[in-house]
């Protein structure tokens, strides 16, 4: 038996920050100590498998991510075809010639898919305001939205000022 009520042959280890008061790790699992009238009793406590951390970078926009996944799949198939063509050529198989032709065609398609990712990303940036060039349409839209928000805030402040004054100074107020 292991010491202090551990499981048979259990291995007890201290873990730095993850071990809270009243817990210890036994046999790879965290155990919590629960007090009862007849003495402390151990109860299994399972830690989560992972802890969520905030992302370091923002997620790719949906159209860009879709085209990137498509490009990766096409490039993977192209590489498989190229390896198959190479091995078929070494083995002097009848499959070598069709595989070389399909590899050439797949290379063209893979290049097109990679360009599609780049173009999709540029279009998304242009439409959604990441690019801040003076000619950017997104910049003009942002400027208009800011101007409208400023105007709305100024109107709200003026209305609040009139309410605070209790209507004094207005000609139409009785």
C-alpha positions in Angstrom: 0.0 0.0 0.0 1.1 3.5 -0.7 1.4 6.0 2.2 -1.4 8.2 3.6 -4.3 6.5 1.9 -3.0 6.6 -1.6 -4.1 4.0 -4.1 -2.2 0.7 -4.1 1.3 1.4 -5.5 0.2 5.0 -6.0 2.8 7.6 -6.7 2.4 10.9 -5.0 3.9 14.0 -6.4 3.7 17.7 -5.7 2.7 19.9 -8.5 3.6 23.7 -8.3 0.9 26.2 -9.2 -1.8 23.8 -10.4 -2.2 22.1 -7.0 -4.6 24.0 -4.8 -4.9 23.7 -1.1 -6.5 20.4 -0.1 -5.4 18.6 -3.3 -2.5 16.4 -4.3 -1.6 14.4 -7.4 -1.7 10.6 -7.0 -1.0 8.2 -9.8 -1.3 11.0 -12.4 -4.7 12.2 -11.2 -5.5 15.1 -8.9 -7.1 14.0 -5.6 -9.0 16.4 -3.4 -9.1 15.8 0.4 -12.6 16.0 1.8 -13.1 16.1 5.6 -15.7 13.8 7.2 -16.6 13.0 10.8 -14.4 9.9 10.8 -11.4 11.6 9.2 -10.2 13.0 5.9 -11.2 11.0 2.7 -9.8 11.4 -0.8 -12.1 12.2 -3.7 -11.1 12.1 -7.4 -10.7 15.6 -8.9 -10.2 15.7 -12.7 -8.5 18.7 -14.3 -9.6 19.8 -17.7 -7.6 18.5 -20.6 -6.8 22.0 -21.9 -7.3 25.6 -20.8 -8.6 28.1 -23.2 -6.1 30.9 -24.0 -6.9 34.1 -26.0 -5.8 33.9 -29.6 -2.6 35.6 -30.5 -3.9 36.6 -34.0 -7.3 37.3 -35.2 -9.1 34.6 -37.2 -9.0 34.8 -40.9 -12.2 36.0 -42.6 -14.5 33.3 -43.8 -14.0 33.7 -47.6 -10.2 33.9 -47.2 -10.2 30.8 -44.9 -12.3 28.9 -47.4 -10.0 29.6 -50.3 -6.9 28.8 -48.1 -8.4 25.4 -47.2 -9.2 24.7 -50.8 -5.7 25.7 -51.9 -4.1 23.5 -49.2 -6.2 20.5 -50.4 -5.3 21.1 -54.0 -1.6 21.5 -53.3 -1.7 18.3 -51.2 -3.3 16.3 -54.1 -0.7 17.8 -56.5 2.2 16.7 -54.3 0.7 13.2 -54.0 0.4 13.1 -57.8 3.9 14.3 -58.3 5.3 11.6 -56.0 3.2 8.9 -57.7 4.5 10.1 -61.1 8.1 10.0 -59.9 7.8 6.6 -58.4 5.9 5.3 -61.5 8.7 6.6 -63.7 11.3 4.9 -61.5 9.4 1.6 -61.8 8.9 2.1 -65.5 5.2 1.6 -65.1 2.6 2.4 -67.8 1.0 4.8 -65.2 4.0 7.1 -65.4 3.0 9.1 -68.5 -0.7 9.8 -67.4 0.6 10.7 -63.9 3.1 13.2 -65.3 0.5 14.8 -67.4 -2.0 15.1 -64.5 0.8 16.4 -62.3 1.5 19.2 -64.8 -2.2 20.1 -64.9 -2.5 19.9 -61.1 0.5 22.2 -60.8 -1.3 24.8 -62.9 -4.5 24.4 -60.8 -2.5 24.6 -57.5 -0.9 27.8 -58.7 -4.3 29.2 -59.5 -5.6 28.2 -56.0 -2.7 29.9 -54.3 -3.3 33.1 -56.3 -7.0 32.8 -55.4 -6.1 33.0 -51.7 -4.1 36.1 -52.3 -6.7 37.8 -54.5 -9.5 36.9 -52.0 -7.5 38.3 -49.1 -6.8 41.6 -51.0 -10.5 42.0 -52.0 -11.7 41.3 -48.4 -9.2 43.8 -47.1 -10.3 46.4 -49.6 -14.0 46.0 -48.9 -13.7 45.7 -45.1 -11.3 48.5 -44.2 -8.0 46.9 -43.3 -6.1 48.7 -46.1 -5.9 52.3 -45.2 -4.8 53.8 -48.5 -6.3 57.2 -49.4 -8.1 55.7 -52.4 -9.6 52.9 -50.3 -13.4 52.7 -50.5 -13.4 51.3 -47.0 -11.7 54.4 -45.7 -14.4 56.6 -47.2 -17.1 54.5 -45.7 -15.4 54.7 -42.2 -15.1 58.4 -42.5 -18.8 58.8 -43.3 -19.8 56.5 -40.4 -17.6 58.5 -38.0 -19.1 61.8 -39.3 -22.6 60.4 -38.7 -21.7 59.2 -35.2 -20.2 62.6 -34.3 -23.3 64.4 -35.6 -25.6 62.0 -33.5 -23.5 62.6 -30.4 -23.6 66.4 -30.9 -27.4 66.3 -31.3 -27.7 64.1 -28.2 -25.6 66.5 -26.1 -27.6 69.5 -27.3 -30.9 67.7 -26.3 -29.4 66.8 -22.9 -28.3 70.4 -22.3 -31.8 71.6 -23.1 -33.3 69.1 -20.7 -30.9 70.0 -17.9 -31.7 73.7 -18.3 -35.4 72.9 -17.8 -36.4 74.5 -21.0 -35.3 78.0 -19.9 -34.2 80.2 -22.7 -36.5 78.7 -25.3 -39.1 81.0 -26.7 -41.8 78.3 -27.1 -41.6 77.2 -23.5 -44.5 78.5 -21.4 
